[in-house]
Amino acid sequence: MVELALALPLLAFALLGGADLARAFALQIAVENGSRAGAESYAIDSSPTPAEAKTVTVNEINRTPTANVQPSDVTVTKAQADGVSPCVGTPTVSTPCFVSVTVVYNWTTIIAWPFVPNSGTFNRTTTMRTFY
């Protein structure tokens, strides 16, 4: 009985800590996939809008359990190759345009662990060349 009393807290700590770690990895992958999906939807659409790219991004990320991304967490920018100059007209080979979708998602652990960080920020930007 004494061994069980000593081992049970360690087992519970390892089990819940492992669940938090797995959840963090799943959310990081979801943020990466969402950023990519939003940039891709904007890049291949014949009449793209930033709102559409945000919607695709949010929907992709929120397919992951416990994810709760809002459109305000997503930024869509369209610029020339330098990343600053605005795109003018239809992109050409000499003046290509690129869309960047940035997701900044703040997450917290399930349990408030002592002496361990209990929150983090996942930040991902995907840039793709547009065709329209």
C-alpha positions, -999 to +999 in steps of 0.1 A: +000+000+000+028+024+008+044+018-027+010+026-043+006+058-023+041+069-034+037+059-071+002+071-078+010+108-078+039+102-101+018+081-124-010+108-124+016+135-131+031+115-160-003+107-175-017+143-174+017+158-184+018+134-214-018+144-224-008+181-222+023+175-243+003+155-269-023+182-271+004+209-276+019+189-305-016+184-321-023+221-318+010+230-334+003+207-363-032+221-367-018+257-368+006+247-395-020+230-415-045+258-411-020+284-423-012+263-453-048+257-461-057+294-459-028+304-482-035+277-506-072+286-509-063+322-515-036+314-541-057+291-563-090+309-561-099+329-592-115+357-571-098+354-537-107+374-506-089+377-472-122+368-455-124+335-474-088+326-465-095+334-428-126+312-429-107+283-444-078+287-419-102+288-389-122+258-401-091+238-407-076+245-373-109+241-354-112+205-366-086+196-339-102+189-306-098+217-280-087+242-306-107+274-305-092+298-331-110+330-340-107+350-372-089+377-352-061+352-347-055+351-385-038+377-407-039+377-445-016+399-465-009+402-502+023+418-514+050+416-540+082+395-536+097+421-512+068+415-488+060+452-485+050+466-519+013+461-527+003+441-557-010+461-586-032+444-612-029+408-623+004+391-613+028+383-641+061+365-643+080+397-639+058+411-611+045+381-590+023+385-560+024+365-528-002+359-502+009+353-466-014+338-439-002+342-404-018+324-374-010+334-338-027+310-314-024+312-276-030+280-257-029+269-221-024+235-204-052+216-190-037+216-155-019+246-139+015+228-134+038+242-107+072+253-118+064+245-155+051+270-181+013+267-184+008+286-217+024+292-250+020+308-284+020+290-317+029+312-346+030+301-382+032+320-415+028+304-449+035+323-481+024+312-515+025+327-549-009+339-563-020+333-599-049+357-600 
